[in-house]
Amino acid sequence: MSSFYKAKEVAKILDISVTQSYRIIKKLNEELDKKGYITIAGRVPKKYFEEKYYI
């Protein structure tokens, strides 16, 4: 089991389009970059996503 959400998973969780989920992932990854973390395009850490979206 991966510790990352992919764009399709984010889209399903938030009930949005995959295109919009890529935009959200990009924004979250930019925040992580500023904090000094290494990120993967098109994926977001589950823990960070769940913190930001109160899941």
C-alpha distance matrix in Angstrom:
0.0 3.8 6.7 8.8 10.4 12.3 15.9 15.6 13.2 15.7 18.5 17.5 17.0 20.3 22.1 23.3 23.6 21.1 23.9 24.2 20.5 20.9 23.8 22.0 19.2 22.1 23.9 21.1 20.5 24.3 24.3 21.8 23.9 27.0 25.4 24.9 21.2 19.9 18.1 16.5 18.5 16.9 13.9 14.1 12.3 11.2 13.5 16.4 16.1 16.2 19.1 21.1 20.8 21.2 18.3
3.8 0.0 3.8 5.3 7.6 9.6 13.3 13.9 11.8 13.7 16.8 16.5 15.9 18.9 20.9 21.6 21.7 19.0 21.4 21.6 17.9 17.9 20.7 19.0 15.9 18.6 20.5 17.7 16.9 20.6 20.8 18.3 20.3 23.4 22.1 21.5 17.7 16.3 14.4 12.8 14.9 13.5 10.3 10.6 9.0 8.7 11.4 13.7 13.6 14.4 17.1 18.7 18.8 19.7 17.2
6.7 3.8 0.0 3.8 7.0 10.0 13.5 14.7 12.2 13.1 16.7 16.8 15.4 17.9 20.6 21.2 21.7 19.2 21.3 21.0 17.2 17.3 19.5 17.3 14.3 17.0 18.3 15.2 14.5 18.2 17.9 15.2 17.6 20.5 18.8 18.5 14.9 14.1 12.4 11.8 14.2 13.3 9.6 8.5 5.9 5.7 7.8 10.2 10.7 11.6 13.8 15.6 16.2 17.0 14.9
8.8 5.3 3.8 0.0 3.8 6.5 9.8 11.6 9.6 10.1 13.6 14.3 13.4 15.5 18.0 18.1 18.4 15.7 17.6 17.3 13.6 13.5 15.9 13.9 10.8 13.5 15.2 12.4 11.7 15.5 15.8 13.5 15.7 18.8 17.8 17.7 14.0 12.9 10.4 9.2 10.9 9.6 5.9 5.3 4.3 5.0 8.3 9.3 9.0 10.8 13.3 14.2 14.7 16.3 14.5
10.4 7.6 7.0 3.8 0.0 3.8 6.7 8.1 5.9 6.4 9.8 10.6 9.9 12.0 14.3 14.4 14.7 12.3 14.5 14.2 10.4 11.0 13.6 11.7 9.1 12.4 14.1 11.8 12.0 15.7 16.1 14.7 17.0 19.9 19.4 19.7 16.3 15.3 12.2 10.6 11.1 8.5 5.5 5.4 6.2 5.7 9.5 10.1 8.2 10.1 13.1 13.3 13.0 15.0 13.0
12.3 9.6 10.0 6.5 3.8 0.0 3.8 5.6 5.4 6.4 8.7 10.2 10.8 12.5 13.9 13.3 12.7 9.7 11.9 12.4 8.9 8.7 12.1 11.2 8.6 11.5 14.0 12.6 12.3 15.8 17.1 16.0 17.7 20.8 20.9 21.0 17.7 16.1 12.5 10.0 9.4 6.1 4.7 6.8 9.1 9.4 13.1 13.1 10.9 13.3 16.2 15.7 15.3 17.8 16.0
15.9 13.3 13.5 9.8 6.7 3.8 0.0 3.8 5.4 5.1 6.1 8.6 9.9 10.6 11.6 10.2 9.1 6.0 8.1 8.8 5.5 5.7 9.2 8.9 7.3 10.1 12.6 12.1 12.4 15.4 17.0 16.7 18.3 21.1 21.8 22.2 19.3 17.8 14.0 11.7 9.8 6.0 6.5 8.4 11.5 11.7 15.1 14.4 11.7 14.2 17.0 15.7 14.8 17.9 16.4
15.6 13.9 14.7 11.6 8.1 5.6 3.8 0.0 3.8 5.5 5.0 6.2 8.7 10.1 10.1 9.4 8.3 5.7 9.2 10.1 7.5 8.7 12.1 11.8 10.9 13.7 16.0 15.5 16.1 19.2 20.5 20.3 22.0 24.8 25.3 25.8 22.7 21.2 17.5 15.0 13.3 9.5 9.8 11.5 13.9 13.3 16.9 16.8 13.7 15.5 18.8 17.7 16.2 18.8 16.8
13.2 11.8 12.2 9.6 5.9 5.4 5.4 3.8 0.0 3.8 5.4 5.1 6.2 8.6 9.6 10.1 10.5 8.7 12.0 11.9 8.7 10.6 13.5 12.1 11.0 14.5 16.2 14.9 15.9 19.2 19.8 19.3 21.6 24.2 24.2 24.9 21.8 20.7 17.2 15.2 14.3 10.8 9.6 10.3 11.9 10.4 13.9 14.4 11.3 12.4 16.0 15.5 13.8 15.9 13.5
15.7 13.7 13.1 10.1 6.4 6.4 5.1 5.5 3.8 0.0 3.8 5.4 5.1 6.1 8.1 8.1 9.1 7.8 10.4 9.3 5.9 8.5 10.7 8.7 8.3 11.9 13.1 11.9 13.5 16.5 17.0 17.0 19.4 21.7 21.9 23.0 20.2 19.6 16.1 14.7 13.5 10.2 9.2 9.0 11.0 9.7 12.8 12.4 8.9 10.4 13.5 12.4 10.7 13.4 11.7
18.5 16.8 16.7 13.6 9.8 8.7 6.1 5.0 5.4 3.8 0.0 3.8 5.6 5.4 5.5 4.9 5.6 5.3 8.4 7.5 5.3 8.6 10.6 9.6 10.2 13.4 14.5 14.3 16.0 18.6 19.4 19.9 22.1 24.2 24.8 26.0 23.4 22.6 19.0 17.3 15.4 11.8 11.9 12.3 14.7 13.5 16.5 15.9 12.3 13.6 16.6 15.0 12.8 15.6 14.1
17.5 16.5 16.8 14.3 10.6 10.2 8.6 6.2 5.1 5.4 3.8 0.0 3.8 5.6 5.0 6.7 8.1 8.4 11.8 11.2 9.1 12.2 14.4 13.0 13.4 16.8 17.8 17.1 18.9 21.7 22.2 22.4 24.8 27.0 27.2 28.4 25.6 24.9 21.4 19.6 18.3 14.6 14.0 14.2 15.9 13.9 16.9 17.1 13.5 13.8 17.2 16.3 13.6 15.6 13.3
17.0 15.9 15.4 13.4 9.9 10.8 9.9 8.7 6.2 5.1 5.6 3.8 0.0 3.8 5.7 8.0 10.5 10.9 13.8 12.2 9.7 13.1 14.7 12.4 12.9 16.5 16.9 15.6 17.8 20.7 20.5 20.7 23.5 25.4 25.2 26.8 24.0 23.9 20.6 19.5 18.6 15.3 14.0 13.2 14.2 11.7 14.1 14.4 10.8 10.5 13.9 13.2 10.2 11.9 9.5
20.3 18.9 17.9 15.5 12.0 12.5 10.6 10.1 8.6 6.1 5.4 5.6 3.8 0.0 3.8 5.5 8.8 10.1 12.3 9.9 8.3 12.1 12.8 10.5 12.1 15.4 15.2 14.5 17.3 19.6 19.4 20.3 23.0 24.5 24.8 26.6 24.3 24.4 21.1 20.2 18.9 15.7 14.9 14.0 15.5 13.5 15.5 14.9 11.1 11.3 14.0 12.3 9.2 11.5 10.3
22.1 20.9 20.6 18.0 14.3 13.9 11.6 10.1 9.6 8.1 5.5 5.0 5.7 3.8 0.0 3.8 7.1 9.3 11.8 10.0 9.4 13.1 14.1 12.7 14.5 17.5 17.7 17.6 20.1 22.3 22.5 23.5 26.0 27.7 28.1 29.9 27.5 27.2 23.7 22.4 20.7 17.2 17.0 16.8 18.6 16.7 19.0 18.6 14.8 15.0 17.8 16.1 12.9 15.1 13.7
23.3 21.6 21.2 18.1 14.4 13.3 10.2 9.4 10.1 8.1 4.9 6.7 8.0 5.5 3.8 0.0 3.8 6.6 8.3 6.5 6.8 10.4 11.0 10.4 12.6 15.1 15.5 16.1 18.4 20.3 21.0 22.3 24.4 26.0 27.0 28.6 26.4 25.9 22.3 20.9 18.7 15.3 15.9 16.0 18.5 17.4 19.8 18.8 15.0 16.1 18.6 16.3 13.7 16.6 15.8
23.6 21.7 21.7 18.4 14.7 12.7 9.1 8.3 10.5 9.1 5.6 8.1 10.5 8.8 7.1 3.8 0.0 3.8 5.3 5.3 6.3 8.8 10.1 10.8 12.4 14.4 15.6 16.7 18.4 20.2 21.5 22.7 24.3 26.3 27.6 28.8 26.5 25.6 21.9 20.0 17.2 13.9 15.3 16.2 19.2 18.6 21.5 20.3 16.7 18.4 21.0 18.7 16.6 19.7 18.7
21.1 19.0 19.2 15.7 12.3 9.7 6.0 5.7 8.7 7.8 5.3 8.4 10.9 10.1 9.3 6.6 3.8 0.0 3.8 5.4 4.9 6.3 8.8 9.8 10.4 12.3 14.3 15.2 16.2 18.3 20.0 20.8 22.1 24.5 25.7 26.6 24.1 22.7 18.9 16.7 13.9 10.4 12.2 13.7 16.9 16.8 20.0 18.9 15.6 17.8 20.4 18.4 16.8 20.1 18.9
23.9 21.4 21.3 17.6 14.5 11.9 8.1 9.2 12.0 10.4 8.4 11.8 13.8 12.3 11.8 8.3 5.3 3.8 0.0 3.8 5.4 5.3 6.7 9.0 10.1 10.8 12.8 14.6 15.5 16.9 19.0 20.2 21.1 23.2 25.0 25.8 23.8 22.4 18.7 16.7 13.4 10.6 13.1 14.7 18.2 18.7 21.6 19.9 16.8 19.4 21.6 19.0 17.9 21.5 21.0
24.2 21.6 21.0 17.3 14.2 12.4 8.8 10.1 11.9 9.3 7.5 11.2 12.2 9.9 10.0 6.5 5.3 5.4 3.8 0.0 3.8 5.4 5.1 6.4 8.7 9.9 10.8 12.6 14.3 15.5 17.0 18.7 19.9 21.6 23.3 24.7 22.8 22.1 18.5 17.2 14.2 11.6 13.3 13.9 17.2 17.4 19.8 17.8 14.6 17.1 18.9 16.1 14.9 18.5 18.4
20.5 17.9 17.2 13.6 10.4 8.9 5.5 7.5 8.7 5.9 5.3 9.1 9.7 8.3 9.4 6.8 6.3 4.9 5.4 3.8 0.0 3.8 5.3 5.0 6.1 8.5 9.8 10.5 12.1 14.1 15.4 16.4 18.1 20.1 21.3 22.5 20.3 19.5 15.8 14.4 12.0 8.9 9.9 10.4 13.6 13.8 16.4 14.7 11.5 14.0 16.2 13.8 12.7 16.3 15.8
20.9 17.9 17.3 13.5 11.0 8.7 5.7 8.7 10.6 8.5 8.6 12.2 13.1 12.1 13.1 10.4 8.8 6.3 5.3 5.4 3.8 0.0 3.8 5.4 5.1 6.1 8.6 9.9 10.3 12.2 14.3 15.1 16.0 18.4 20.0 20.7 18.5 17.3 13.6 11.9 8.9 6.3 8.5 9.8 13.5 14.6 17.3 15.3 12.8 16.0 17.8 15.4 15.2 18.8 18.5
23.8 20.7 19.5 15.9 13.6 12.1 9.2 12.1 13.5 10.7 10.6 14.4 14.7 12.8 14.1 11.0 10.1 8.8 6.7 5.1 5.3 3.8 0.0 3.8 5.5 5.1 6.3 8.7 9.9 10.6 12.6 14.4 15.2 16.9 18.9 20.0 18.5 17.8 14.4 13.6 10.7 9.1 11.0 11.4 14.9 16.2 18.2 15.6 13.2 16.4 17.5 14.6 14.6 18.5 18.9
22.0 19.0 17.3 13.9 11.7 11.2 8.9 11.8 12.1 8.7 9.6 13.0 12.4 10.5 12.7 10.4 10.8 9.8 9.0 6.4 5.0 5.4 3.8 0.0 3.8 5.4 5.1 6.2 8.5 9.9 10.8 12.5 14.2 15.7 17.1 18.7 17.0 16.9 13.6 13.4 11.4 9.6 10.2 9.3 12.4 13.2 14.9 12.3 9.7 12.8 13.8 10.8 10.9 14.7 15.3
19.2 15.9 14.3 10.8 9.1 8.6 7.3 10.9 11.0 8.3 10.2 13.4 12.9 12.1 14.5 12.6 12.4 10.4 10.1 8.7 6.1 5.1 5.5 3.8 0.0 3.8 5.4 5.1 6.0 8.5 9.9 10.4 12.0 14.3 15.4 16.4 14.2 13.6 10.2 9.7 8.0 6.4 6.5 6.0 9.5 11.0 13.1 10.6 8.6 12.2 13.5 11.3 12.0 15.5 15.5
22.1 18.6 17.0 13.5 12.4 11.5 10.1 13.7 14.5 11.9 13.4 16.8 16.5 15.4 17.5 15.1 14.4 12.3 10.8 9.9 8.5 6.1 5.1 5.4 3.8 0.0 3.8 5.5 5.1 6.1 8.7 9.8 10.3 12.4 14.4 15.1 13.6 12.8 9.6 9.5 7.2 7.2 8.5 8.5 11.9 14.1 15.8 12.9 11.7 15.4 16.0 13.6 14.8 18.4 18.9
23.9 20.5 18.3 15.2 14.1 14.0 12.6 16.0 16.2 13.1 14.5 17.8 16.9 15.2 17.7 15.5 15.6 14.3 12.8 10.8 9.8 8.6 6.3 5.1 5.4 3.8 0.0 3.8 5.4 5.1 6.4 8.8 9.8 10.9 12.9 14.5 13.6 13.9 11.3 12.2 10.7 10.7 11.2 9.9 12.7 14.6 15.4 12.0 11.0 14.4 14.3 11.4 13.0 16.5 17.8
21.1 17.7 15.2 12.4 11.8 12.6 12.1 15.5 14.9 11.9 14.3 17.1 15.6 14.5 17.6 16.1 16.7 15.2 14.6 12.6 10.5 9.9 8.7 6.2 5.1 5.5 3.8 0.0 3.8 5.4 5.1 6.4 8.7 10.1 10.9 12.7 11.2 12.0 9.5 10.9 10.5 10.5 9.6 7.2 9.3 11.2 11.7 8.3 7.7 11.2 11.0 8.7 10.8 14.0 15.1
20.5 16.9 14.5 11.7 12.0 12.3 12.4 16.1 15.9 13.5 16.0 18.9 17.8 17.3 20.1 18.4 18.4 16.2 15.5 14.3 12.1 10.3 9.9 8.5 6.0 5.1 5.4 3.8 0.0 3.8 5.3 4.9 6.1 8.7 9.8 10.5 8.7 8.6 6.0 7.8 7.7 9.0 8.3 6.7 9.0 11.9 12.7 9.6 9.9 13.6 13.6 11.9 14.2 17.2 17.9
24.3 20.6 18.2 15.5 15.7 15.8 15.4 19.2 19.2 16.5 18.6 21.7 20.7 19.6 22.3 20.3 20.2 18.3 16.9 15.5 14.1 12.2 10.6 9.9 8.5 6.1 5.1 5.4 3.8 0.0 3.8 5.4 5.0 6.3 8.8 9.9 9.5 10.0 8.4 10.6 10.1 11.8 11.9 10.5 12.6 15.4 15.7 12.3 12.7 16.3 15.6 13.4 16.0 19.1 20.4
24.3 20.8 17.9 15.8 16.1 17.1 17.0 20.5 19.8 17.0 19.4 22.2 20.5 19.4 22.5 21.0 21.5 20.0 19.0 17.0 15.4 14.3 12.6 10.8 9.9 8.7 6.4 5.1 5.3 3.8 0.0 3.8 5.4 5.3 6.6 9.0 8.9 10.8 9.9 12.7 12.9 14.2 13.3 11.0 12.1 14.5 13.9 10.3 11.3 14.4 12.9 11.0 14.1 16.7 18.5
21.8 18.3 15.2 13.5 14.7 16.0 16.7 20.3 19.3 17.0 19.9 22.4 20.7 20.3 23.5 22.3 22.7 20.8 20.2 18.7 16.4 15.1 14.4 12.5 10.4 9.8 8.8 6.4 4.9 5.4 3.8 0.0 3.8 5.4 5.0 6.5 5.4 7.5 7.2 10.5 11.8 13.4 11.9 9.4 9.8 12.7 12.1 8.9 10.8 13.9 12.7 11.7 15.0 17.2 18.4
23.9 20.3 17.6 15.7 17.0 17.7 18.3 22.0 21.6 19.4 22.1 24.8 23.5 23.0 26.0 24.4 24.3 22.1 21.1 19.9 18.1 16.0 15.2 14.2 12.0 10.3 9.8 8.7 6.1 5.0 5.4 3.8 0.0 3.8 5.3 5.0 5.2 6.4 6.9 10.2 11.4 13.9 13.2 11.7 12.5 15.9 15.6 12.6 14.3 17.6 16.5 15.4 18.5 20.9 22.1
27.0 23.4 20.5 18.8 19.9 20.8 21.1 24.8 24.2 21.7 24.2 27.0 25.4 24.5 27.7 26.0 26.3 24.5 23.2 21.6 20.1 18.4 16.9 15.7 14.3 12.4 10.9 10.1 8.7 6.3 5.3 5.4 3.8 0.0 3.8 5.4 7.4 9.7 10.6 14.0 14.9 17.2 16.5 14.5 15.1 18.1 17.2 13.9 15.8 18.8 17.0 15.6 19.0 21.3 23.0
25.4 22.1 18.8 17.8 19.4 20.9 21.8 25.3 24.2 21.9 24.8 27.2 25.2 24.8 28.1 27.0 27.6 25.7 25.0 23.3 21.3 20.0 18.9 17.1 15.4 14.4 12.9 10.9 9.8 8.8 6.6 5.0 5.3 3.8 0.0 3.8 5.8 9.2 10.8 14.5 16.1 18.2 16.7 14.3 13.9 16.7 15.2 12.2 14.9 17.4 15.3 14.7 18.4 20.0 21.7
24.9 21.5 18.5 17.7 19.7 21.0 22.2 25.8 24.9 23.0 26.0 28.4 26.8 26.6 29.9 28.6 28.8 26.6 25.8 24.7 22.5 20.7 20.0 18.7 16.4 15.1 14.5 12.7 10.5 9.9 9.0 6.5 5.0 5.4 3.8 0.0 3.8 6.7 9.4 13.1 15.2 17.9 16.5 14.6 14.3 17.5 16.4 14.0 16.7 19.4 17.8 17.5 21.0 22.7 24.0
21.2 17.7 14.9 14.0 16.3 17.7 19.3 22.7 21.8 20.2 23.4 25.6 24.0 24.3 27.5 26.4 26.5 24.1 23.8 22.8 20.3 18.5 18.5 17.0 14.2 13.6 13.6 11.2 8.7 9.5 8.9 5.4 5.2 7.4 5.8 3.8 0.0 3.8 6.3 10.0 12.6 15.1 13.3 11.5 10.9 14.3 13.6 11.5 14.2 17.0 16.0 16.1 19.3 21.0 21.7
19.9 16.3 14.1 12.9 15.3 16.1 17.8 21.2 20.7 19.6 22.6 24.9 23.9 24.4 27.2 25.9 25.6 22.7 22.4 22.1 19.5 17.3 17.8 16.9 13.6 12.8 13.9 12.0 8.6 10.0 10.8 7.5 6.4 9.7 9.2 6.7 3.8 0.0 3.8 7.1 10.0 12.9 11.5 10.8 10.8 14.5 14.8 13.1 15.2 18.2 18.0 17.9 20.7 22.7 23.0
18.1 14.4 12.4 10.4 12.2 12.5 14.0 17.5 17.2 16.1 19.0 21.4 20.6 21.1 23.7 22.3 21.9 18.9 18.7 18.5 15.8 13.6 14.4 13.6 10.2 9.6 11.3 9.5 6.0 8.4 9.9 7.2 6.9 10.6 10.8 9.4 6.3 3.8 0.0 3.8 6.5 9.2 7.9 7.6 8.6 12.4 13.4 11.6 12.8 16.2 16.6 16.1 18.4 20.9 20.9
16.5 12.8 11.8 9.2 10.6 10.0 11.7 15.0 15.2 14.7 17.3 19.6 19.5 20.2 22.4 20.9 20.0 16.7 16.7 17.2 14.4 11.9 13.6 13.4 9.7 9.5 12.2 10.9 7.8 10.6 12.7 10.5 10.2 14.0 14.5 13.1 10.0 7.1 3.8 0.0 3.8 6.3 5.6 7.2 9.1 12.5 14.5 13.3 13.6 17.0 18.1 17.6 19.2 21.9 21.3
18.5 14.9 14.2 10.9 11.1 9.4 9.8 13.3 14.3 13.5 15.4 18.3 18.6 18.9 20.7 18.7 17.2 13.9 13.4 14.2 12.0 8.9 10.7 11.4 8.0 7.2 10.7 10.5 7.7 10.1 12.9 11.8 11.4 14.9 16.1 15.2 12.6 10.0 6.5 3.8 0.0 3.8 5.5 8.0 11.0 14.0 16.4 14.7 14.2 17.8 19.1 17.9 19.1 22.2 21.8
16.9 13.5 13.3 9.6 8.5 6.1 6.0 9.5 10.8 10.2 11.8 14.6 15.3 15.7 17.2 15.3 13.9 10.4 10.6 11.6 8.9 6.3 9.1 9.6 6.4 7.2 10.7 10.5 9.0 11.8 14.2 13.4 13.9 17.2 18.2 17.9 15.1 12.9 9.2 6.3 3.8 0.0 3.8 7.0 10.5 12.6 15.5 14.2 12.8 16.1 18.1 16.8 17.3 20.5 19.6
13.9 10.3 9.6 5.9 5.5 4.7 6.5 9.8 9.6 9.2 11.9 14.0 14.0 14.9 17.0 15.9 15.3 12.2 13.1 13.3 9.9 8.5 11.0 10.2 6.5 8.5 11.2 9.6 8.3 11.9 13.3 11.9 13.2 16.5 16.7 16.5 13.3 11.5 7.9 5.6 5.5 3.8 0.0 3.8 6.8 9.0 12.0 11.1 10.0 13.2 15.3 14.6 15.3 18.0 17.0
14.1 10.6 8.5 5.3 5.4 6.8 8.4 11.5 10.3 9.0 12.3 14.2 13.2 14.0 16.8 16.0 16.2 13.7 14.7 13.9 10.4 9.8 11.4 9.3 6.0 8.5 9.9 7.2 6.7 10.5 11.0 9.4 11.7 14.5 14.3 14.6 11.5 10.8 7.6 7.2 8.0 7.0 3.8 0.0 3.8 6.2 8.6 7.4 6.6 10.0 11.7 11.2 12.3 14.9 14.2
12.3 9.0 5.9 4.3 6.2 9.1 11.5 13.9 11.9 11.0 14.7 15.9 14.2 15.5 18.6 18.5 19.2 16.9 18.2 17.2 13.6 13.5 14.9 12.4 9.5 11.9 12.7 9.3 9.0 12.6 12.1 9.8 12.5 15.1 13.9 14.3 10.9 10.8 8.6 9.1 11.0 10.5 6.8 3.8 0.0 3.8 5.5 5.4 6.2 8.6 10.1 10.9 12.3 14.0 13.1
11.2 8.7 5.7 5.0 5.7 9.4 11.7 13.3 10.4 9.7 13.5 13.9 11.7 13.5 16.7 17.4 18.6 16.8 18.7 17.4 13.8 14.6 16.2 13.2 11.0 14.1 14.6 11.2 11.9 15.4 14.5 12.7 15.9 18.1 16.7 17.5 14.3 14.5 12.4 12.5 14.0 12.6 9.0 6.2 3.8 0.0 3.8 5.5 5.1 6.0 8.5 10.0 10.5 11.5 9.9
13.5 11.4 7.8 8.3 9.5 13.1 15.1 16.9 13.9 12.8 16.5 16.9 14.1 15.5 19.0 19.8 21.5 20.0 21.6 19.8 16.4 17.3 18.2 14.9 13.1 15.8 15.4 11.7 12.7 15.7 13.9 12.1 15.6 17.2 15.2 16.4 13.6 14.8 13.4 14.5 16.4 15.5 12.0 8.6 5.5 3.8 0.0 3.8 5.6 5.3 6.2 8.8 10.1 10.3 9.4
16.4 13.7 10.2 9.3 10.1 13.1 14.4 16.8 14.4 12.4 15.9 17.1 14.4 14.9 18.6 18.8 20.3 18.9 19.9 17.8 14.7 15.3 15.6 12.3 10.6 12.9 12.0 8.3 9.6 12.3 10.3 8.9 12.6 13.9 12.2 14.0 11.5 13.1 11.6 13.3 14.7 14.2 11.1 7.4 5.4 5.5 3.8 0.0 3.8 5.5 5.1 6.3 8.7 9.9 10.2
16.1 13.6 10.7 9.0 8.2 10.9 11.7 13.7 11.3 8.9 12.3 13.5 10.8 11.1 14.8 15.0 16.7 15.6 16.8 14.6 11.5 12.8 13.2 9.7 8.6 11.7 11.0 7.7 9.9 12.7 11.3 10.8 14.3 15.8 14.9 16.7 14.2 15.2 12.8 13.6 14.2 12.8 10.0 6.6 6.2 5.1 5.6 3.8 0.0 3.8 5.5 5.2 6.1 8.3 8.1
16.2 14.4 11.6 10.8 10.1 13.3 14.2 15.5 12.4 10.4 13.6 13.8 10.5 11.3 15.0 16.1 18.4 17.8 19.4 17.1 14.0 16.0 16.4 12.8 12.2 15.4 14.4 11.2 13.6 16.3 14.4 13.9 17.6 18.8 17.4 19.4 17.0 18.2 16.2 17.0 17.8 16.1 13.2 10.0 8.6 6.0 5.3 5.5 3.8 0.0 3.8 5.5 5.2 5.5 4.8
19.1 17.1 13.8 13.3 13.1 16.2 17.0 18.8 16.0 13.5 16.6 17.2 13.9 14.0 17.8 18.6 21.0 20.4 21.6 18.9 16.2 17.8 17.5 13.8 13.5 16.0 14.3 11.0 13.6 15.6 12.9 12.7 16.5 17.0 15.3 17.8 16.0 18.0 16.6 18.1 19.1 18.1 15.3 11.7 10.1 8.5 6.2 5.1 5.5 3.8 0.0 3.8 5.6 5.3 6.8
21.1 18.7 15.6 14.2 13.3 15.7 15.7 17.7 15.5 12.4 15.0 16.3 13.2 12.3 16.1 16.3 18.7 18.4 19.0 16.1 13.8 15.4 14.6 10.8 11.3 13.6 11.4 8.7 11.9 13.4 11.0 11.7 15.4 15.6 14.7 17.5 16.1 17.9 16.1 17.6 17.9 16.8 14.6 11.2 10.9 10.0 8.8 6.3 5.2 5.5 3.8 0.0 3.8 5.8 8.1
20.8 18.8 16.2 14.7 13.0 15.3 14.8 16.2 13.8 10.7 12.8 13.6 10.2 9.2 12.9 13.7 16.6 16.8 17.9 14.9 12.7 15.2 14.6 10.9 12.0 14.8 13.0 10.8 14.2 16.0 14.1 15.0 18.5 19.0 18.4 21.0 19.3 20.7 18.4 19.2 19.1 17.3 15.3 12.3 12.3 10.5 10.1 8.7 6.1 5.2 5.6 3.8 0.0 3.8 5.6
21.2 19.7 17.0 16.3 15.0 17.8 17.9 18.8 15.9 13.4 15.6 15.6 11.9 11.5 15.1 16.6 19.7 20.1 21.5 18.5 16.3 18.8 18.5 14.7 15.5 18.4 16.5 14.0 17.2 19.1 16.7 17.2 20.9 21.3 20.0 22.7 21.0 22.7 20.9 21.9 22.2 20.5 18.0 14.9 14.0 11.5 10.3 9.9 8.3 5.5 5.3 5.8 3.8 0.0 3.8
18.3 17.2 14.9 14.5 13.0 16.0 16.4 16.8 13.5 11.7 14.1 13.3 9.5 10.3 13.7 15.8 18.7 18.9 21.0 18.4 15.8 18.5 18.9 15.3 15.5 18.9 17.8 15.1 17.9 20.4 18.5 18.4 22.1 23.0 21.7 24.0 21.7 23.0 20.9 21.3 21.8 19.6 17.0 14.2 13.1 9.9 9.4 10.2 8.1 4.8 6.8 8.1 5.6 3.8 0.0
